[in-house]
């Protein structure tokens, strides 16, 4: 989808295990060659839903959830770190969403 180069090489040099997967096959090709150009998501496996981590692939495929997402890198830029969005004024975004929702409800009435 043109989001930039992945950080896999740098991560592997630091001993971080990496893997590939497919998420939105309706928007991008589902083949593994296309996936090799995807963004990076780092999961926190030290949560009860993934314990005990006996089979990492199986555990992530069957039990991981959004709470496990620790870090997200998109187009080479970190957009989530430590489970929190980076560079986002969350109260402002939530306020805009609330006001937009209220406006839509008033318009539909």
Rosetta blueprint (number, residue, H / E / L):
1 X L
2 X L
3 X L
4 X L
5 X L
6 X L
7 X L
8 X H
9 X H
10 X H
11 X H
12 X H
13 X H
14 X L
15 X L
16 X L
17 X L
18 X L
19 X L
20 X L
21 X L
22 X L
23 X L
24 X L
25 X L
26 X L
27 X L
28 X L
29 X L
30 X L
31 X L
32 X H
33 X H
34 X H
35 X H
36 X L
37 X L
38 X L
39 X L
40 X E
41 X E
42 X E
43 X E
44 X L
45 X L
46 X L
47 X L
48 X H
49 X H
50 X H
51 X L
52 X L
53 X L
54 X L
55 X L
56 X H
57 X H
58 X H
59 X H
60 X H
61 X H
62 X H
63 X H
64 X L
65 X L
66 X H
67 X H
68 X H
69 X E
70 X E
71 X E
72 X E
73 X E
74 X E
75 X L
76 X L
77 X E
78 X E
79 X E
80 X E
81 X E
82 X L
83 X L
84 X E
85 X E
86 X L
87 X L
88 X L
89 X L
90 X H
91 X H
92 X H
93 X H
94 X H
95 X H
96 X H
97 X H
98 X H
99 X H
100 X H
101 X H
102 X H
103 X H
104 X H
105 X H
106 X H
107 X H
108 X H
109 X L
